[in-house]
């Protein structure tokens, strides 16, 4: 009788744990109410508001002018380039960020071959010159090579090769990479703290 009394509390506790942790499977599939879903759907904007995983590059107000990344919510590479051409949002203009790309510029077509993105632009880009053209090209190159799988960009104007300027004063009709524009991008690396002087 004593042995039964000794094990009775343990049996009761074990049965309570098994009963409390039991999960009953549904007999059939069921829809989850919209208000209970943890990932609500949100529309994707082509040129739209800032925010998201993709990035475009705009110009800083400081001298010398540099390109700085801002986020966009976009679906495809064409959407991202459309967002770049559309320029800064109202919030970004107040920072103030700007763009060297002409308002009339259009992206006529894009295609990928391996890690190279071919981008054909309208003739509005050819109306730029000097540092304005270099900054505009830098914006496109940094934005395009930020797309997954893209390492270089081939830019054309109305389907024709164009002599694109580089910061060293040379021009090229070939592939363009971020490395062709050293010092043009604002670094995401925070400044290192100043080390205390040795005594």
N, C-alpha and C positions, 0 to 999 in steps of 0.2 A: 504493500500500500504506500509505503514511504517512497519507493522508486517512482511510482506513478505521479505522486505529488511533486517530486523534484523536477521532472521533465515537463510537467503541464505548462508552466509559464513560458518555457522556450518554444513549445509547440504553438502556443497562441500567438507569440510575437512573429514567428516564421510565417504563419498563415496570414497574418495582417499585412506583412511586407509583400507577399506574393499577390494578394488581392489588390493592394493599393497600387502596385506597379504594373498591373495588367493593362494592355492596350488592346481594345477591341477593333479588329479590322472592319472596314465598311463592307457591306454585303454586295455593293455595286458602286461603280464610279459616280462621283458627284461633283458638281461645279462649286468652286470656292467663290463666295460673294466678293464683289469688287472691293468693298471696304476692308476686307480681310487680306487682300493681296499686298505683299510687302514691296513690290516693284511696280509702281504705277507707270503706265505707258505715257510717254511725252513726245510731242511732235518734234521732228528734226527740221531745222531751218537751214536753208542753203547758204544765205549770206548772213544770217541772223544774229542773235544776241551772243555776247561773250559767254564763255563757260563751256565745259565739255572736255573731251580727251584730245581732240585734234588741235593743231596750232598753226597760226599764220604769223607773219612777221611784219610789223609796222615800224615807223621811224620814231626815234626819240627826239625830244626837243633840244637836247644838249648838243654842243659842238665839241668834237666833230660828230656829225650825225651818224647814228648806228641803227641797226635793226634789232628789234626786241620782240620776243614771242608773246602772243596773247592767245587764249584758248577759244575754240569754236566747237559747237555741236554740229557735226556734219556727217553725212552718210558715205559719200564717195570722194575720190580725188577731184572730180569735176566740181562737186559742191564746195570743196575746200578752196580751190582756185577761184571759184565764183565769189566766195567770202573774202578772199584777198583783194580781188578787183573791186568789190563793193566798198572796201575801205573801213575805217574805224567806226565803231558805234558811237552814240552820243556820249556814253560814259568814258570811252577811250579818248574822244576829242577833248574832254575836260581835263585829261591828265597832264599835258596834252600830247597825244600821239597823232601821227599823220601818215600819209602815204605819198610816195613819189610817182605812183602809177596814175596815168591819165584817167579822168572820169569816163572817157569815151572808149577805153580799152575793152576789148573782148577776147576771150579765150575761144579760138575757133575750133580747136580739136586737141585731144590728148590721146596718147597710146603708149603702152609700155613694151619694151623689148628687153628682157632680162632685168637688170637693175637700172636701166636708163629710161627716164620718162621723157617722151617727145611732146613738146607743147608748142602749138602753132598759135601765134598772136595776131591780132589785127594791126593794121599799119599805124594806129595811134601811138604805139610804143616808139616808133621810129622818129616821131616828132620831138622826142626828148634828146638832150645832148649833155655832154660833160658829166659833172658829178650827179646830176639829176637822173641821167640814164643809168649810171653805175649803181646808184642806190635802188632804183626800180628793179634792175636785174638781180641785185642782191636779195631783195624782198622775195622775188619769185624763186630764186635758187634755194634759199634757206627754207622757204615754205614747202617747196616740192620735195626736197631731200629729207624733210621731216616725216614724209609719208613712209610707212613701213615698206621695206624692200626697194626703195629708190635711193641710189647712191650718186647719180649724176643726171643732169638735165640737158637736153638738146633743144634750144629755142630757135624757132623760125618765125618769119614775118610773112603772112600770106603764102606760106609754103616754101619760102625762099630763105636760104642762109643769110645771116646778117652779121656784120662785124661788131660783136659785143665788146664793150670796154672792160678792162680789168684795172684794178687800183694801181698797178705798176705802170700804167700808160699804154700798155700793149692792147691789142684787140685779138679776138678769137672767134672763129665760126664753128668751133668744135664744142665738145662737151664742157659743161660748167659744173663745178662742185663748190661746196662751202669753203674749201681750202683756197679757192681762187680769190677769196675776199677776206684775207686775214685782218683781224681787228675790227671787222664790220659788225659783228654780233655782240650784244651785251652779254657778258658772261653770267651764267647762273651760279657760279662759284662765289660764295660769300667771302668777304674780306677776312683774311686771317687776323686774329687779335695781335696787337703789338706785344712782342715779348719784353719782359722787364730787362733793363740794362744790368749787365753783370757788374758787381762791385769788386 
